[in-house]
Amino acid sequence: MAPGGEAFDPALIVFGALAIFIIWKLRSVLGVRIDREGPPQTRFEPHQPMARESARISSAPVVTSGDPRGAAQTWQDVAETVDARTGLDAVAAADRNFDGLQFLEGARRAYEMIVEAFARGDRDALQPLLSKESFDGFATEITRREAAGEKLETAVVAIDSAKVVDAHAQPGRIDVTVRFEARVQMTRRDRAGEVIDGGRTLPIIESWTFARDPRASDPNWKLVATQPAD
């Protein structure tokens, strides 16, 4: 995914595929793969207080650039590939407060918050965590669901893996892409409360890209794009 040029499909949905309709939505909207076979702190933090759902990433200087061996060792528990580790080295050079492990901790919490806030239709919770384009896509689907009288009950049962698969630094922006392997339970109900789809827990594999301006006083990372993950 090229940094700075991601397009967000305004039809985006994010969680679970339990019937043909849901599978189609996930693939066309979030690009989710359903695997049926097998100084200032850098943090995720909503602008408005959210009890117990604060997804902070406190940070400390991690690594200096120009030492590939040191970078690889620093990121070995964070990134899956040498290229991703090199990208994280550039991110750390752009933002001296960046900490990879703490970033992943916040990314996990942000994943749960976004998934569950989307299911609730909680626009206020979503807005601080998403870029404008991402928020518009989620809000459009929430509005459609409300108009149809549908309710979505979603819970992240577990995040089995979260690893950085890509990272970039450019003037005014740093991007970090995380590959999530999660188990999500979802039930979709109609206006009468009857179950349309759901009740099962499915594995979800997808990549989410988070971005922020390292020069900004605002320490928040925002979800800017998603794509299928192999």
Sequence and secondary structure as in RCSB ss.txt:
>XXXX:A:sequence
MAPGGEAFDPALIVFGALAIFIIWKLRSVLGVRIDREGPPQTRFEPHQPMARESARISSAPVVTSGDPRGAAQTW
QDVAETVDARTGLDAVAAADRNFDGLQFLEGARRAYEMIVEAFARGDRDALQPLLSKESFDGFATEITRREAAGE
KLETAVVAIDSAKVVDAHAQPGRIDVTVRFEARVQMTRRDRAGEVIDGGRTLPIIESWTFARDPRASDPNWKLVA
TQPAD
>XXXX:A:secstr
  TT     TT   S   SHHHHHHHHHHT  EE        B   SS  TTT           TT HHHHHHHT
TTTBSSHHHHHHHHHHHHH TT  HHHHHHHHHHHHHHHHHHHHHT HHHHGGGB HHHHHHHHHHHHHHHHHT 
EEEEEEEEEEEEEEEEEEEETTEEEEEEEEEEEEEEEEE TTS EEEEEEEEEEEEEEEEEE TTSS  B EEEE
EEE  
